[in-house]
């Protein structure tokens, strides 16, 4: 998988053939990660979002919450948590359903590199404040590793989770132990070090640098062959606890406790999907009991947790349905009741939910969906009404692309003056997006602002890499400069498609 400044993610096979192009981001794509099961791709972008896709190229979730570019992306070993590092100086943890779990604050500059430890309990982040920070999954800062003299970009854990490697703009790679102690500096690069990776046996580190080289560093440690084999299988064993049950030789105390979390994850998924069915709830309880057996230190009440999860899921679904029908207050009550179940059985996904914000978000999302549908059908007045209602409920939730849709189709249906406000809002939110500026150019042309229209179309021509669109917009510019109107009824109708 590759992310690009053309705002896309591309999937390729090992023979170099393009499989899919994932479109949806509105700005550069910086970070890419596959889930451990290989079924989900996460991408972080300069449009401030994280997007989750399946391997068929379908968009599954858009994770919104960062206030600046998203650089680093990582999945936890069990595949249930995504960590993202951003130019808003924070690390955010999300579940696979797109809910924000934690915001880790402490860095004083952009966060670039993100990595989970193999046991999934520790997150390492590298920052432009020249430090590496270690956090637990509850969001607590464990250690700050100081020693680099410039930005820290690449971060990686060794397969046994005991060593952290960091690559920096000070041209070095540094090794640290998990307690935050500095171990070694690897010198040899002549320019910034951007990326770091351990070999599966933990005995070699690869580092990629702006000096146009990749360096391999060896003789880092000698592992026992049996331990090495277990480490190679570590991610697989964590996500497939039933296989670890068969491999007694790999059942270290540490690994068993980590894998207990996978039993919990399986139980949580089953309980949520149960719809109250007794058989599924019993199976969920069995998973929770197995987790307790593997890690007796867990604060877990299997029957209570299973029942609470099923009820919480039911309340959340009811709340979402009500919110999307515009019944915000009733939806808030449903979400609040679901959240209160956290007091009975610790449910991480509910702990940080803001019932009012979630209800408003769902209500706004439904109104925007309705507004987009209406304006594409030419019902511009009704579409504007939907947008205005959405803006009144949750103004910051309406992103540039939503305003752009209203601007573009409203103009195509000859209501440019009515939707000019949406054009301006879209450009204000995303001034460097040539497609959005192009929409405003159309509205300006249709309302007599020829000079402004020409300026916008020129920006669009320079921005787009699509030769067909480039030629089309250049013709519009030439027609407007000649005092002609290129937007006949036939042209407007063709653009609606």
TIMI-773556 format. One line per 5 residues: number of its first residue (from 1); their letters; for each residue z, y, x negated of C-alpha. Coordinates in nm, 2 decimals, m for minus. Each point is the difference from the previous one (the first is absolute). Layout:
BEGIN
NUM) a) Z/Y/X | ...
This chain:
BEGIN
1) xxxxx) 0.00/0.00/0.00 | m0.08/0.35/m0.13 | 0.09/0.35/0.12 | m0.22/0.30/m0.06 | m0.05/0.37/0.02
6) xxxxx) m0.26/m0.07/0.27 | 0.30/m0.06/0.23 | m0.07/m0.37/0.04 | 0.14/m0.34/m0.10 | m0.25/m0.26/m0.10
11) xxxxx) 0.05/m0.38/m0.01 | m0.20/m0.21/m0.25 | m0.02/m0.36/m0.09 | 0.05/m0.13/m0.35 | m0.38/m0.01/m0.05
16) xxxxx) m0.01/0.38/0.05 | m0.15/m0.01/0.36 | 0.12/0.26/0.24 | 0.17/m0.16/0.30 | 0.14/0.29/0.20
21) xxxxx) 0.03/0.38/0.00 | 0.32/0.11/0.16 | m0.04/0.35/0.15 | 0.27/0.21/0.15 | 0.16/0.21/m0.27
26) xxxxx) m0.07/0.37/0.00 | 0.04/0.06/m0.37 | 0.01/m0.18/m0.34 | 0.14/m0.35/m0.01 | 0.24/m0.05/m0.29
31) xxxxx) 0.21/m0.31/0.05 | m0.10/m0.35/0.11 | 0.21/m0.32/0.04 | m0.05/m0.35/0.16 | 0.28/m0.17/0.19
36) xxxxx) 0.12/m0.32/m0.17 | m0.17/m0.21/0.26 | m0.33/0.18/m0.07 | m0.06/0.09/0.36 | 0.09/0.37/0.00
41) xxxxx) m0.11/0.29/m0.22 | 0.21/0.32/m0.03 | m0.17/0.33/m0.11 | 0.16/0.33/m0.09 | m0.19/0.32/0.02
46) xxxxx) m0.01/0.37/m0.06 | m0.01/0.04/0.38 | 0.38/m0.07/m0.03 | m0.02/m0.34/0.18 | 0.02/m0.37/m0.07
51) xxxxx) m0.24/m0.22/0.19 | 0.03/m0.38/0.05 | m0.32/m0.20/0.04 | m0.09/m0.36/0.05 | m0.25/m0.18/m0.22
56) xxxxx) m0.27/0.04/0.27 | 0.03/0.38/m0.05 | 0.18/0.08/0.32 | 0.26/0.27/m0.01 | 0.34/m0.14/0.11
61) xxxxx) 0.24/0.29/m0.05 | 0.01/0.36/m0.13 | 0.34/0.08/m0.15 | 0.07/0.37/0.03 | 0.30/0.18/m0.15
66) xxxxx) m0.09/0.12/m0.35 | m0.05/0.37/m0.04 | m0.24/m0.02/m0.29 | m0.24/m0.24/m0.18 | 0.10/m0.37/m0.01
71) xxxxx) m0.06/m0.15/m0.35 | 0.19/m0.33/m0.04 | 0.00/m0.30/0.23 | 0.18/m0.33/m0.02 | 0.08/m0.30/0.23
76) xxxxx) 0.34/m0.17/m0.03 | m0.03/m0.37/m0.10 | 0.06/m0.12/0.35 | m0.28/0.23/0.12 | 0.22/0.17/0.27
81) xxxxx) 0.07/0.33/m0.17 | m0.24/0.26/m0.14 | 0.12/0.26/m0.25 | m0.20/0.32/m0.05 | 0.04/0.27/m0.27
86) xxxxx) m0.11/0.36/0.07 | m0.06/0.34/m0.13 | 0.27/0.11/0.24 | 0.24/m0.14/m0.26 | 0.12/m0.29/0.22
91) xxxxx) m0.04/m0.38/0.03 | m0.02/m0.13/0.36 | 0.06/m0.35/0.12 | m0.19/m0.13/0.30 | m0.01/m0.32/0.19
96) xxxxx) m0.33/m0.18/0.07 | 0.00/0.14/0.35 | m0.02/0.35/m0.13 | 0.36/0.11/0.05 | 0.17/0.22/m0.26
101) xxxxx) 0.31/m0.19/m0.13 | 0.13/0.23/m0.28 | m0.09/0.32/m0.19 | 0.12/m0.02/m0.36 | 0.07/0.35/m0.13
106) xxxxx) 0.09/0.09/m0.36 | m0.31/0.06/m0.20 | m0.07/0.36/m0.10 | m0.38/m0.03/m0.01 | m0.29/m0.21/0.12
111) xxxxx) 0.06/m0.38/0.03 | m0.29/m0.20/m0.15 | 0.09/m0.36/m0.07 | 0.18/m0.24/0.23 | 0.10/m0.36/m0.05
116) xxxxx) 0.23/m0.26/0.17 | 0.21/m0.24/m0.20 | m0.10/m0.36/0.06 | 0.31/m0.06/0.21 | m0.09/0.30/0.22
121) xxxxx) 0.34/0.16/m0.04 | m0.09/0.28/m0.24 | m0.27/0.26/0.00 | m0.11/0.18/m0.31 | m0.17/0.34/0.01
126) xxxxx) m0.17/0.20/m0.27 | m0.02/0.38/0.03 | m0.14/0.32/m0.15 | 0.36/0.09/m0.06 | m0.03/m0.24/m0.30
131) xxxxx) 0.24/m0.25/0.14 | 0.01/m0.35/0.15 | 0.24/m0.05/0.28 | 0.13/m0.33/0.14 | 0.10/m0.02/0.37
136) xxxxx) 0.13/m0.27/0.23 | m0.17/m0.08/0.33 | 0.27/0.20/0.18 | m0.12/0.32/m0.18 | 0.28/0.03/m0.25
141) xxxxx) m0.08/0.12/m0.35 | 0.12/m0.26/m0.25 | m0.12/0.14/m0.33 | m0.21/0.28/m0.16 | m0.18/m0.11/m0.31
146) xxxxx) m0.05/0.29/m0.24 | m0.20/0.00/m0.32 | m0.36/0.08/0.07 | m0.12/0.34/m0.11 | m0.27/0.05/0.27
151) xxxxx) m0.10/m0.12/0.34 | 0.06/m0.37/0.08 | m0.30/m0.17/0.18 | 0.01/m0.38/m0.03 | 0.30/m0.22/0.10
156) xxxxx) 0.03/m0.38/m0.01 | 0.28/m0.26/0.02 | m0.02/m0.31/m0.21 | m0.03/m0.33/0.19 | 0.37/m0.07/m0.04
161) xxxxx) 0.09/0.35/0.12 | 0.21/0.07/m0.30 | m0.23/0.24/m0.19 | m0.18/0.31/0.12 | m0.30/0.15/m0.18
166) xxxxx) m0.10/0.36/0.04 | m0.32/0.17/m0.11 | 0.00/0.38/m0.07 | m0.20/0.31/m0.08 | 0.20/0.00/m0.33
171) xxxxx) m0.25/m0.28/m0.10 | 0.27/m0.27/m0.01 | 0.12/m0.30/0.18 | 0.37/m0.04/0.03 | 0.20/m0.32/0.09
176) xxxxx) 0.34/0.02/0.18 | 0.23/m0.26/0.13 | 0.10/m0.01/0.37 | 0.33/0.17/m0.08 | m0.19/0.30/m0.12
181) xxxxx) 0.04/m0.06/m0.38 | m0.29/0.10/m0.22 | m0.13/m0.30/m0.19 | m0.32/0.09/m0.19 | m0.29/0.26/m0.04
186) xxxxx) m0.35/m0.14/m0.04 | m0.21/0.25/m0.19 | m0.37/m0.01/m0.07 | m0.19/0.18/0.28 | m0.15/0.34/m0.09
191) xxxxx) 0.01/0.14/0.35 | 0.18/m0.03/0.34 | 0.09/m0.35/0.12 | m0.08/m0.03/0.36 | 0.06/m0.37/0.10
196) xxxxx) 0.22/m0.29/m0.10 | 0.00/m0.37/0.08 | 0.19/m0.31/m0.12 | m0.17/m0.34/m0.04 | 0.13/m0.27/0.23
201) xxxxx) 0.21/m0.15/m0.28 | 0.15/0.33/m0.09 | m0.10/m0.03/m0.36 | m0.28/0.25/m0.01 | m0.03/0.36/0.13
206) xxxxx) m0.33/0.17/0.07 | m0.02/0.38/m0.01 | m0.30/0.22/0.10 | m0.04/0.34/m0.15 | m0.21/0.32/0.01
211) xxxxx) m0.10/m0.08/m0.36 | m0.25/m0.24/0.17 | 0.19/m0.32/m0.12 | 0.21/m0.28/0.15 | 0.26/m0.13/m0.24
216) xxxxx) 0.17/m0.34/0.02 | 0.35/m0.02/m0.14 | 0.14/m0.34/m0.08 | 0.30/m0.18/m0.14 | 0.22/0.16/0.26
221) xxxxx) 0.21/m0.31/0.09 | m0.03/m0.38/m0.01 | 0.07/m0.17/0.34 | 0.09/m0.35/0.07 | m0.30/m0.19/0.14
226) xxxxx) 0.17/m0.11/0.32 | 0.14/0.35/0.06 | m0.35/0.14/m0.07 | m0.15/m0.22/0.27 | 0.25/0.10/0.25
231) xxxxx) m0.06/0.37/m0.09 | m0.37/m0.05/0.05 | 0.07/m0.13/0.35 | 0.27/0.26/0.07 | m0.19/0.22/0.25
236) xxxxx) m0.13/m0.31/0.18 | 0.34/m0.16/0.02 | 0.16/0.31/0.13 | m0.25/0.03/0.29 | m0.01/m0.38/0.06
241) xxxxx) 0.37/m0.10/0.00 | m0.09/m0.35/0.14 | m0.17/m0.07/m0.33 | 0.30/0.11/m0.20 | 0.20/m0.25/0.20
246) xxxxx) m0.21/m0.28/m0.16 | 0.02/0.14/m0.36 | 0.36/m0.05/m0.10 | m0.08/0.09/m0.36 | m0.09/0.35/0.10
251) xxxxx) 0.31/0.06/0.22 | 0.20/0.23/m0.21 | 0.29/0.18/0.17 | m0.18/0.33/m0.03 | m0.33/m0.13/0.14
256) xxxxx) 0.17/m0.18/0.29 | 0.18/0.33/0.10 | m0.33/0.19/m0.01 | m0.18/m0.26/0.20 | 0.27/0.02/0.27
261) xxxxx) m0.16/0.33/0.09 | m0.33/m0.18/0.07 | 0.18/m0.23/0.25 | 0.14/0.32/0.17 | m0.35/0.15/0.01
266) xxxxx) m0.14/m0.31/0.17 | 0.29/0.00/0.25 | m0.04/0.37/0.07 | m0.38/m0.04/0.06 | 0.06/m0.29/0.24
271) xxxxx) 0.28/0.17/0.19 | m0.21/0.31/0.05 | m0.30/m0.20/0.12 | 0.21/m0.23/0.23 | m0.01/0.21/0.32
276) xxxxx) 0.34/m0.16/0.07 | m0.14/m0.36/m0.01 | 0.29/m0.23/m0.07 | m0.19/m0.23/m0.24 | m0.12/0.28/m0.22
281) xxxxx) 0.35/0.16/m0.01 | 0.16/m0.34/m0.10 | m0.25/m0.03/m0.28 | 0.08/0.36/m0.11 | 0.37/m0.08/0.00
286) xxxxx) m0.08/m0.31/m0.22 | m0.17/0.22/m0.25 | 0.29/0.24/m0.01 | 0.25/m0.29/m0.04 | m0.21/m0.13/m0.30
291) xxxxx) 0.01/0.35/m0.16 | 0.38/m0.01/0.03 | 0.01/m0.34/m0.15 | m0.20/0.12/m0.30 | 0.19/0.32/m0.03
296) xxxxx) 0.35/m0.01/0.15 | 0.06/0.36/m0.10 | m0.24/0.12/0.27 | 0.16/0.20/0.29 | m0.18/m0.19/0.27
301) xxxxx) 0.07/m0.13/0.35 | m0.30/m0.22/0.08 | 0.02/m0.02/0.38 | 0.10/0.37/0.04 | m0.28/0.11/m0.23
306) xxxxx) m0.27/m0.21/0.17 | 0.10/0.12/0.35 | 0.02/0.36/m0.12 | m0.34/0.00/m0.16 | m0.16/m0.14/0.31
311) xxxxx) 0.16/0.26/0.22 | m0.07/0.28/m0.24 | m0.37/m0.10/m0.02 | m0.01/0.00/0.38 | 0.16/0.35/0.02
316) xxxxx) m0.23/0.14/m0.27 | m0.31/m0.13/0.19 | 0.12/0.15/0.32 | 0.08/0.33/m0.17 | m0.34/0.02/m0.16
321) xxxxx) m0.18/m0.07/0.34 | 0.21/0.27/0.17 | m0.06/0.25/m0.28 | m0.37/m0.05/0.02 | 0.02/0.07/0.37
326) xxxxx) 0.16/0.33/m0.07 | 0.35/m0.11/0.10 | 0.16/0.12/m0.32 | 0.36/0.03/0.12 | 0.01/m0.35/0.14
331) xxxxx) m0.17/m0.14/m0.31 | 0.27/0.17/m0.22 | 0.26/m0.19/0.20 | m0.17/m0.33/m0.06 | m0.03/0.07/m0.37
336) xxxxx) 0.36/0.11/m0.02 | 0.12/m0.32/0.17 | m0.21/m0.21/m0.25 | 0.15/0.20/m0.29 | 0.36/m0.06/0.13
341) xxxxx) m0.06/m0.38/m0.04 | 0.02/0.08/m0.38 | 0.38/0.04/0.06 | 0.02/m0.36/0.12 | m0.24/m0.16/m0.25
346) xxxxx) m0.13/0.18/m0.30 | m0.37/0.06/0.07 | m0.15/0.19/m0.30 | m0.32/0.11/0.19 | 0.21/0.17/0.27
351) xxxxx) 0.26/0.17/m0.22 | m0.22/0.30/m0.09 | m0.18/0.05/0.32 | 0.02/0.34/0.16 | m0.05/m0.08/0.37
356) xxxxx) m0.11/0.35/0.10 | m0.25/0.03/m0.29 | m0.14/m0.34/0.07 | m0.04/0.07/0.37 | m0.17/0.33/m0.08
361) xxxxx) m0.23/m0.17/m0.25 | m0.11/m0.26/0.24 | m0.04/0.26/0.28 | m0.21/0.22/m0.23 | m0.21/m0.29/m0.12
366) xxxxx) m0.09/m0.10/0.35 | m0.09/0.36/0.09 | m0.22/0.03/m0.31 | m0.17/m0.33/0.08 | m0.07/0.13/0.35
371) xxxxx) m0.11/0.34/m0.14 | m0.24/m0.16/m0.24 | m0.15/m0.22/0.27 | m0.04/0.29/0.24 | m0.17/0.24/m0.25
376) xxxxx) m0.25/m0.28/m0.10 | m0.09/m0.03/0.37 | m0.06/0.38/0.02 | 0.32/0.07/0.20 | 0.10/0.28/m0.24
381) xxxxx) 0.24/0.19/0.23 | 0.20/m0.32/0.07 | 0.00/m0.09/m0.36 | 0.13/0.33/m0.11 | 0.28/m0.04/0.26
386) xxxxx) 0.10/m0.34/m0.15 | 0.00/0.15/m0.35 | 0.21/0.30/0.12 | 0.25/m0.24/0.16 | 0.02/m0.20/m0.32
391) xxxxx) 0.05/0.31/m0.21 | 0.28/0.12/0.22 | 0.18/m0.34/m0.04 | m0.04/m0.05/m0.37 | m0.22/0.26/m0.18
396) xxxxx) 0.03/m0.14/m0.35 | m0.13/m0.34/0.11 | m0.36/0.12/0.07 | m0.19/m0.06/m0.32 | m0.32/0.17/m0.12
401) xxxxx) m0.23/m0.28/0.12 | 0.13/0.03/0.35 | m0.07/0.37/0.02 | m0.34/m0.06/m0.16 | m0.10/m0.25/0.28
406) xxxxx) 0.08/0.27/0.26 | m0.19/0.26/m0.21 | m0.31/m0.21/m0.06 | m0.05/m0.15/0.35 | 0.11/0.31/0.18
411) xxxxx) m0.27/0.19/m0.19 | m0.26/m0.26/0.07 | 0.07/0.04/0.37 | m0.06/0.37/m0.04 | 0.37/0.11/0.03
416) xxxxx) 0.02/0.12/m0.36 | 0.19/0.32/0.09 | 0.26/m0.21/0.19 | 0.07/m0.24/m0.29 | m0.03/0.25/m0.29
421) xxxxx) 0.38/0.00/m0.02 | m0.01/m0.38/m0.07 | m0.27/0.05/m0.27 | 0.23/0.26/m0.18 | 0.30/m0.23/0.02
426) xxxxx) m0.20/m0.29/m0.14 | m0.12/0.20/m0.30 | 0.34/0.15/m0.06 | 0.15/m0.35/m0.02 | m0.29/m0.15/m0.22
431) xxxxx) m0.19/0.29/m0.16 | m0.17/m0.21/m0.26 | m0.15/m0.26/0.24 | m0.36/0.09/0.03 | m0.05/m0.19/0.32
436) xxxxx) 0.27/0.20/0.17 | m0.14/0.33/m0.13 | m0.34/m0.11/0.13 | 0.14/m0.03/0.35 | 0.12/0.35/m0.02
441) xxxxx) m0.34/0.11/m0.12 | m0.16/m0.14/0.31 | 0.25/0.18/0.22 | m0.06/0.33/m0.19 | m0.38/m0.04/0.03
446) xxxxx) 0.03/m0.05/0.38 | 0.23/0.30/0.04 | m0.22/0.24/m0.20 | 0.19/0.00/m0.33 | m0.31/m0.07/m0.20
451) xxxxx) 0.14/0.11/m0.34 | 0.31/m0.22/0.05 | m0.21/m0.29/0.11 | m0.23/0.02/m0.30 | 0.31/0.01/m0.23
456) xxxxx) 0.15/m0.31/0.17 | m0.32/m0.20/m0.02 | m0.04/0.09/m0.37 | 0.35/m0.14/m0.06 | m0.10/m0.31/0.19
461) xxxxx) m0.32/m0.05/m0.19 | 0.18/0.02/m0.34 | 0.27/m0.24/0.13 | m0.19/m0.29/0.15 | m0.16/m0.27/m0.21
466) xxxxx) m0.21/m0.11/0.30 | m0.35/0.11/m0.08 | m0.11/m0.01/0.37 | 0.28/0.22/0.11 | m0.05/0.23/m0.30
471) xxxxx) m0.37/0.05/0.10 | 0.09/0.05/0.37 | 0.25/0.27/m0.07 | m0.22/0.17/m0.26 | m0.27/0.03/0.28
476) xxxxx) 0.27/0.16/0.23 | 0.08/0.26/m0.28 | m0.37/0.08/m0.05 | m0.06/0.04/0.38 | 0.30/0.23/0.04
481) xxxxx) m0.10/0.21/m0.30 | m0.34/0.04/0.16 | 0.16/0.12/0.32 | m0.08/m0.32/0.19 | 0.23/m0.22/0.21
486) xxxxx) m0.01/m0.36/m0.13 | 0.23/m0.12/0.28 | m0.23/m0.06/0.29 | 0.12/m0.21/0.30 | m0.18/m0.30/m0.15
491) xxxxx) 0.17/0.04/m0.33 | 0.34/0.04/0.16 | m0.06/m0.31/0.21 | m0.11/m0.21/m0.30 | 0.31/0.11/m0.20
496) xx) 0.23/m0.13/0.28 | m0.10/m0.35/m0.09
